[in-house]
């Protein structure tokens, strides 16, 4: 099986959420490694947010807050390898769903402009 997911988000949306909710937002959506990597840069956080949405779409379930059978935000973690290439790490319900679908290999590409962040995910 081959599956994809893509998501586009406005960086200003993440900036506004950070201003309003700060650490509460970070702790709810991102892992410690993701927060450390982003170092407070809204574009990096937005790209990872979009990647989490793209992973959920590739899994065919959405994110739990919007879909009862969905995955939790922190169950799809986007980390960098030693060269900074983004990698997908799954846990909890996300890992279970990937297993159900036989998805073992994941690739993710992140990009952003001044205004938007984009994530594209492929799994097989």
C-alpha positions in Angstrom: 0.0 0.0 0.0 1.2 3.5 -0.8 -0.4 6.5 0.8 0.1 10.2 0.9 -0.9 13.2 3.0 -0.3 17.0 2.5 -1.1 20.0 4.6 -0.6 23.8 4.3 -0.8 26.2 7.2 -0.5 29.9 7.7 2.5 30.7 9.9 0.6 33.6 11.4 -2.0 31.1 12.8 0.8 29.4 14.7 2.2 32.7 15.8 -1.2 33.8 17.1 -1.7 30.5 18.9 1.7 30.8 20.5 1.0 34.3 21.7 -2.4 33.3 23.2 -1.5 29.9 24.7 2.3 29.7 24.8 3.7 26.6 26.6 0.2 25.1 26.9 0.0 24.9 23.1 3.6 23.6 22.7 3.1 20.9 25.3 -0.2 19.8 23.8 0.9 19.6 20.2 4.7 19.0 20.1 7.2 16.7 21.8 10.2 18.0 23.7 12.5 17.1 20.8 10.3 19.1 18.3 10.2 22.1 20.6 13.9 22.0 21.1 14.6 21.7 17.3 12.2 24.6 16.5 13.8 26.9 19.2 10.7 29.1 19.2 10.7 29.7 15.4 7.1 29.9 14.3 7.9 28.7 10.7 9.6 25.5 12.1 6.7 24.8 14.4 4.1 25.5 11.6 5.9 23.0 9.3 5.8 20.3 12.0 2.2 21.1 12.7 1.4 20.7 9.0 3.4 17.4 9.0 1.4 16.0 11.9 -1.8 16.8 9.9 -0.3 15.2 6.8 0.6 12.0 8.7 -2.9 11.8 10.0 -4.2 12.1 6.5 -1.9 9.5 5.2 -3.2 7.2 8.0 -6.7 8.0 6.8 -7.9 9.0 10.3 -7.3 12.7 11.0 -6.3 14.3 14.3 -8.2 13.1 17.4 -9.6 16.5 18.3 -11.4 16.6 14.9 -12.0 12.8 14.4 -12.9 10.4 17.2 -10.7 7.6 15.6 -7.9 10.0 14.9 -4.4 10.2 16.3 -3.1 12.5 19.1 -0.9 15.4 18.1 2.2 14.1 19.9 1.8 10.6 18.4 3.2 11.8 15.1 6.6 13.3 15.9 8.7 15.0 13.2 12.4 15.0 14.1 15.6 15.6 12.2 18.3 13.1 11.5 21.9 14.1 12.1 21.9 16.2 8.8 18.6 17.8 9.6 16.5 15.8 7.2 13.0 15.4 8.7 11.9 12.0 9.8 8.5 10.6 11.0 8.4 8.8 14.4 5.0 7.3 15.4 3.7 6.2 18.8 0.4 5.2 20.4 -2.6 5.1 18.1 -0.6 6.4 15.1 1.8 3.5 15.3 -1.1 1.1 15.7 -2.9 2.5 12.7 0.3 2.4 10.6 0.7 -1.3 11.6 -2.9 -2.0 10.6 -2.2 -0.6 7.2 1.2 -2.3 6.8 3.0 1.1 6.6 6.6 0.6 7.5 8.5 3.3 5.5 7.8 7.0 5.9 9.1 10.1 4.0 8.3 13.7 4.8 9.2 16.9 3.1 8.8 20.3 4.8 8.9 23.8 3.3 7.9 27.3 4.2 7.7 30.8 2.9 7.4 33.9 5.0 3.6 33.3 5.1 2.9 29.5 4.8 4.4 26.2 5.8 3.8 23.0 3.8 4.3 19.3 4.6 4.1 16.4 2.2 4.2 12.8 3.6 4.5 9.5 1.7 4.2 6.1 3.4 4.3 2.5 2.2 
